[in-house]
Amino acid sequence: MSEHTSKASISGMREGYSDYAVSQHNAIANGLETAVSQLVDTFQFKQTSDAYINLVDLGAADGVNSFPVIKRFATTLNKKISSLSIQVSHVDLPSADFNDLSRNIFQHEQSYRQTLSKENINLHSVIVPGSFYDCFLPENSADILFSTTSLHYASKPAAILSKHVHPLCAVGNEEKTAWEELSATDLNTALKHIHSSLKPGGKFWAVVPGHSRDDSTGEIKNYWYREVLDVMSQQLLQLVDKGIVSQESWNNFVLPVHQRHMSHWQKWFSENDSMFQVDFLYAEEQDNPYLQKFTNSHQDVNLFADEYLSSIRAWSEQIIMQLLPDIEQRNLFFEGLRNQFVQTPDRFDKDTYSIYIGATRL
């Protein structure tokens, strides 16, 4: 097997990503109250006044999906202390659009700075280029660290995928073993860096795309955008067959993600029980919000297709660009995807399967 050289794993999200990230926003919102009640409410301040908190947003993207979390966490903490200062550290890959993130922090109507400035909280915002596969913060520096829909990204591609863009659909022992080994290594690396960054007693919350399995057969049932990624794979392989995409380009392409099963997280925390106390660990499946809107309001199916395509294109275009650098080719590719949304909308009913992790650093 030839060396896999895709750079998809280091691609940042495009500008305006959160404008279309409704599924991500919903997954975060579904777990927020549990995080507040079981993690933030139980956070222990070391003093009763003039407290300083470092709140870390790991995998910030353009920041907008993190703003409700920051506001909710900060207002909860502010009720527990007489005078509070908060530094919000936004961490994302060096390739991310930090101009967009910076604008949103200081100008977006939903920004936490607009809300929390009225709460008499002393605020500082910091942008940190880094990866959870490296030492992204000094040791023992974070009080509360959260990561929403980002910890599933791989550190690098593990192997060529011959029939699909998603590692969960690897075929043959070589492909499957390579991705399973990288998944275990990446999880261990990321959680150890998170542990190192947190102060003892610090809190960790994550919303992570995962996958479910059939209890009787062990076969994969669902994961984020499963049907969408199946259609993407079929369309791209057709372009390979037509010679529009070279076989070499396909061999060096993959969606660089791990959508782990709950058991992978349970195993890691069990084997590293001296590092974290697990406060909660559970999973939820979420229906497609665009299809729900279409069904409930009896919209034109074309409107559903347009809105859903915008959400898919927001996170996938930077990756698809590696195979289809020409904008006209990408437009044709996404138009084909849109046609599938129009023809068989019910096929895309289940949109996400998310795992929620809450833990305290020991």
N, C-alpha and C positions, 0 to 999 in steps of 0.2 A: 504494500500500500504506500502510495506516495505521500510525502510530507504535506500536511494541511496548512495552508498559508493565509486563510481568510483573516481579515482584520475586523470582522463584524463585532467581535467582542469588545472593541475599544471605541465603538461609535456612540456618540452622545445623541440625545433626543433632539429633534428639530425644533426650531422656534415655534412657539404657540402650541406645543404638545398638549398641555393641560386643557386647552380649549375643547379638545375632542376626546379627552380621556375620561369619559363618563363611567365606563366599567371600572376603571381604576379608582375613581373618586367614590363610587358606590361601595366597592370592596373595603376601602379605608373607613368610610362612614359606618359600615356595618359593625366594625370592631372597636370603634373609638370609645364608646361608653364602658366597655369591659376594660380597656386599657386604663381609663381614668380611674375607675373604682378599685381595680385590683393592683395597679402599679403606682399611679401618680398620687392617689389619696393616701397610700401607705408609705410614700417617700419620707424619710426621716431627715429633717434638717439638723445640722450640727450646732446651730445657734438659734435663738428665738427672734433675732432682729438683724437687720443689715446683712441679709443672706445674699450670696452670689451663686447663681446656678448656670452651668454650661449645658445647654440643651442642644443636642446634635441631630441634624437631619441628614441621614446617610443615604445618598442616592437622590439628590434634591430635584434633578431635572430642571424645569423652569420655576419650581418653587410653589406653584399655585395649589397643587394637590396637598402640599404639606401645610399650607396656611391654616386650615381648620384645626389640624392637630396641634400646631404651635399655640394657637389662640386658646384652645380648650385646656391644654396642659398648663399654660402660663396662668390663666385665670384661676385654675384650681390651686396651683402652688401659691398664688398671691393671697388666697384666703387663709393660708396657714402661717403667714409670717408678717411682721409689721412693716418691714421695708425690704423690698426685693429688687435685685438687679439680675437680669438674664442676658447672657450671651447666647445667641442662636448661631450655631456653626453649620453652614450649609456645605455639605461635602458632595462632590460629583467628579466624574472623570475629567481630565484636562481637555478632552475633546468636546465637552459639553458647551452650550451657548451661555457663558457666564454674563454676557451683556444682557441677554433676555432675563436671566435670573435676577441680576442686579436691578434692572428696571422694575421688575415685578415686586421685589422686596420694598422698594421705596415709592412706587407709583400705582401699583395695581389696586383697584378698589376693594379687593378682598384681602389685601395684605394684613398680616398681624400687626404691623407697625401702626396702621391706621386705627386699629381697635385698642391695642394695649397701651398706646400713649395716653389714652383717656383713663387708664386704670392706675395711674401713678406708679408704673413699673419702669425702672431704668433699663433701657434696651440697648443692646449692641448687636449688630448683624455682621457676621464674618463669612466670607466665601473661601472654601478650602479645596483646591484641586487635589484629588487623591482617589484611591481605590480601596475597597474593603479587602483586597488581596495584598495590600501593603500596609505599612504603619501610617495610617492617615491622620492620627492625632497623637500627641504626647501621652505617655502612660499615665493612668490614674487622673485623667483630666476631665472626663465627661460625667455629669451627674445623671442625665437621662439621655438615652440614645434610641432613636427610632428609625426604622427603615420600611418604607411602604412601596411594594411592588418593584423592588430592585435587586434583592438578594438572590434571585434566580438566574442572574446573568453569569455566564461562565467566564473564567479567567482567560480562556483561549479555546479555540476549537480542538476537540480531542481526536477526531477521525473523520474521514470522508463518510458521508451518508449517501448511499447509492440510489435510494428510492424516495427520499423525503427530505424536507428542510428541518424537521424537528428531531432531536436526539431520542425522544421517547419512541420514535418509529424506526430506530436503527434495525437493520436486518443482519443476521449472521453473528456469530460469536465475537468476531474481531471488532466489529462496530460497537456492539452492545457492551462488551467488556471495557473498551477504551472510554466510553462515555460514563459508565458506572464508576470506574476508578477515578476519573477526573471529578465527578460529582462529589464523591466522598472526600477527595483531597481539597476541593474548593470549599466545601462546607466546613471542614476542619480549620482551614486557613482563615476564612472570614470570621468565624465565631471566636477564634483565639485572638484575632486582632480587635474584635469588638470587646472581648473580655479585658484585654490589655488597656484599651482606651478608657474603660469605665473605672470610676472610683469604687472601692469596696462599698457595697450597699447601693450602688448605682442600678438604675432600672433600664431594661432593654425590651422594646416592643417592635415586632415585625409583622407585616402583612405580606405573605409570600405566595405567588402562584405555585400551585401544586397539582397533583393528579390523584384521582380515585381509582380503585380497583374493584373488580367483581370478587366478592368474598369467597365464592365457591371455586372459581377458575383462576383467580389471580390476574386476569387480563385487565388491561387499562380500560377504564370506562370514560373518564372525562379529564380534560385539562383546559387551560385558557386557550380559547380560539381554536379548539381541535378541528372543527369542520372547516373553518377558514383556512387553516394551515394545510389541510388535506387538499383543498381546491388550489391553493397557491402551488403546492408541490406538483399537482397534475399539470397545471398550466406551464410551469417552468420546464418540466420534463418534455412537454410538447414543443417548447421553443428549442430545446436541445435537439430533439428529433428533426426539427425543421432547419437546423443549422444557424438559427438566429443567436443562440447562446452556444458557445463552444463546450465540448465535453470537459476540457481542462478547466474552464471557468466554473462549471458545475461541480467538478471535483474539489474545487477550492472554496466552496460556498456552503454555509450552514447557518441556521439560526442559533446563535451561541447561548443557549439557555439550559438550565436544569429545572424541571418542574418536578420536584421531589415528592415522594409519598410521605405521609405522616410518620411512617415507621422509620424513615431515615433521620428525621429530627429526634424522635424518641430515642433511637439508638445512640445518637451523638450525646445527648444530654445525660443519658444513663451511664455512658462510658466516661463522661467528664463531670460527674456529679459534685466534684470538689470546686468547680469553677462557677456554676450557676445553681440557684434554686429556681425550679420551674414553677411559676405562678399559675400559668394556664397554657394549654396547647390543644387546639381544636381546629376543625375545618368546616367550611360552608361552601355550598354550591350556589351560584347566582345566575338567575335568568338573564337573557340578553335585554338590556334596558331599551334598546332601539326597537326590538321586535315587540316588547311589551307595549311601548308607546304606539306602535303601528296597530297592534291588535285592539288595544283599549279604545283608541280614538277613531278606528276605521279609516286610517290615512291611506292615501295612495301608496301602493307598494314601491313606487319609484322614489318617494320621499324617504321611506325607510332605507332603501338601497343607497341613496345619496348620503344620508347621515351616518349610516354604518360604515360605508366606504371611507368617509372622512376620518372616522375614529381608527380604522385599521391602517390607513395610509400614514397617520400621524406618527405611529411607532415603527412602521415597517419600511418606509421609503428609504431611509438612510441605509438599510441593510440590502434591500432589493437593488439599490443603485450600483452595488458592486457587480451584479450580473447585467443590469440594463442601465448603463451610464447615460444613454440617450433619452431625453425627456419624452420624446414621441413614443419610443418603445415602452417606457414605463406607463405612459398614459393608456396605451393599448392593453398592457397587462392588467392595470387596475380596472379598465373598462370591462375586461373579461370577468374579473372578480365581481364587479357590480352586476353583471348580467346573471350570475349565479344567485345573487341576493334577490333579484327580481323573480327569477324562475322558480326557486325553491326556498322561500324565506323561512319556512318552518324547520328546515334543516339546521338553521343556525340559532336554535332556541336556547341552548345552554352556552353561556358566554364565558364563565369563569369558575374556577374551583380554587379557593384560597385557604391557606393555612395561617392561623393566628398564633403567635408565640409571645408570651410574656414571661420575663425572667429577671431575677435579682442577682447581681454579681456578688459572689461570696468572697 
